[in-house]
Amino acid sequence: MLKYTINFASHIRKILALLKDANIIESQQGKKGIGLKVKANELSLDKIYFGVYPEKELLHIHDTAKPDCPVGATIKEALLPIFEESEKQLVLNLKSKTLKSLIENMYEIYNKKGKNKNGI
C-alpha cells in the first residue's frame, strides 16, 4: 500500500507540473496552494489532455512494418485517414466538454452510487 501511495503521489506531482507548464494551474506555497488559472466552465478538456500529453499521438500506427509484406506495405496508408478522422472527432468532443461539466458529471455519478461506509 505504501509503494502505491508513493507512486501515486509522484504521478500527481508530475501531472501538476505539466498542467502548470501549460498555464492551466498556478501554485503557491502556503494556504493558497494550487488553483486554476482559467475558470472551470471555460477550460475545455482538450486543453487539459494536451497539457498533460503535449506530444502524444492519440492513435499511433506501427511504422516499422516490412515493406515487402502485403499488409505492412499498405496498412499505414489505409489506416492513416481513418485515424486522422477519429483523432479530429475526439478532439472536437474534448473541446465541447469543460472541466466544470466533467466535475458535475462526477458528482451526479457519485450521488447515484451513494456514499460508502467511510463517508467518502
N, C-alpha and C positions, 0 to 999 in steps of 0.2 A: 504494500500500500504506500509506503514512504517513497519508494522509487517512482511509482506512478505520479504521486503528488509533486515530486521534484521535476520530473519530465514535463508535467502539465504546466507548472509554473514557468518553467523555462520556455515552453512553447508560447504561452500567453505573452511573456515579455518580448519575444521575437515578433509576434503579431502586432503588439502595441508599437514597437519601434517602426515597423513597416507602415502602420497607419499614421504615425507621426510624420514620417518622411513623405507621405502622400498628402500631407496637410489636412487630414481628416480629424485628427485629435490633437490636443495640446496637453502637456503635462507640466505640473509644477510641484515642487516639494511642499509638504505640509498638508493642511486640511483641504485645500482646493483639489489636489490630486490630478486626476485625468478628466478631461471634458471634451465634448465635441466642438470643433471649430465651425461646423455647419449645423444648422437646425436639423433635427431628425426627420422632419417632414420635407426637407429639401435635399436630403442626402440619398441619392439613388444607390441601389445595391451593386450596380456595375462599377461605381467609383470605389466601393469597399472591396469588391472582388479584385479589381485590377490594382488596388493599393496593396493588397496582401500578396497577390500573384502578378507582379508587374511584367514579367517576361514569359509567363507560362502560356503555351498554346492550349486553347480549350480542347481541341481534338487534334491528336497527333497521328500522322501517317508514317508508318515504318519506312524509312528511306534507305535501308541497306539491302534491299531485295536484289537478287541476282537478275541482271538484265537479260540473260539467256533463258530465264524461266518465263513461260507464258503469263503466269499470274504476276510475278514480280515485275515484269516489263510493262504491265498495264494498270496495275492496281492503284498506283498513286494518281495517275491521270483520271482514272474512273471515279475515285473517291473524292478527289480534291473539290470539285464543285458541290458535292453533297455536304462535305464537311464545312466548306465556306458558308453555304446557306444555313446550315444548322447553327454555326457559331453566330452568324448575323442575327438569327431569330433568338438565340439565347441571350445575346447582349441586349437586344430590344426588350426582351422580357425583364431582364435585370434592371434596365433603365426605367421601366414602367413601375417598378416597386421601390418604395422608400424604406429606410430604416424604421421609421415610425410605423408603417403598415406591417412590417415584419414583427416588431415588438408587440403590436396589438394582436396579431395572429397568435403569437406565442402565449399571450395572456388568455386568449379565448380557449386555446387547446388546454392550457393548464387548468383553467376553471372547469372545463368539461370533465377532465380526469379527476378533479378534486385533490385536495391536499393529502399527502401521505402521513403516516403516523408521526413523523418528525416535524410536521408543520411546514415543510419546505414546498 
